Amino acid sequence: MANVSPSRGDITSHPDASEMRARYDRMLGGREVALVDGPVFLLGLYCAASPWIVHYTTSQPSLATHNLIMGIAIGLLALGFTRAPERMYGLSWAMCALGVWLIIAPWIVGDSPDAGVVWNNVIIGALAVILGLVCAGTAAKATPRP
C-alpha cells in the first residue's frame, strides 16, 4: 500500500509560507492593546448600569440617561477596538474625550448631584481617560513608521 499521507516535516519550504506569515503579521498588527479591550468594555457596561447600581435614577434622571448613553458609546468603542483594531485605535483619543466629559458631566447635566454621584462619574471618567491613553500610546507604538 502506498503512503499517501503528507509528510510531517517543516512547512517553511512551502511556497505560500511567506505570504501566510505576512498575512498573519498584518492581521495581528497592533494587537498589543488586546488586553485593554475587555476592561474598556466592562467600563462601558458599568457606566451604562451605574445609575441603577448607585441608585440615582430617580434623583438625577437626566444624568441617568446620560450615563446610559455614554456607557453604550464606550462599549461600542471597545467592540470596535476588538473587531477592527487597525481602523479603530485612532479613536483611542475619543475615549479620553469621553472620560473628560464624564468627569465634568455631573455639574453640567445633573441637578445639584450628591457626592456619591459625583465620585461615581469622576472615577468612571478617570478610568476612561487612563484606558484611552493606554490604547493611544500602545497603538502609536505599534503603528509602523515609514
Helices and strands as residue ranges (DSSP letters): H 17-28, G 31-33, H 34-53, H 61-83, H 85-88, G 89-91, H 92-108, H 115-142
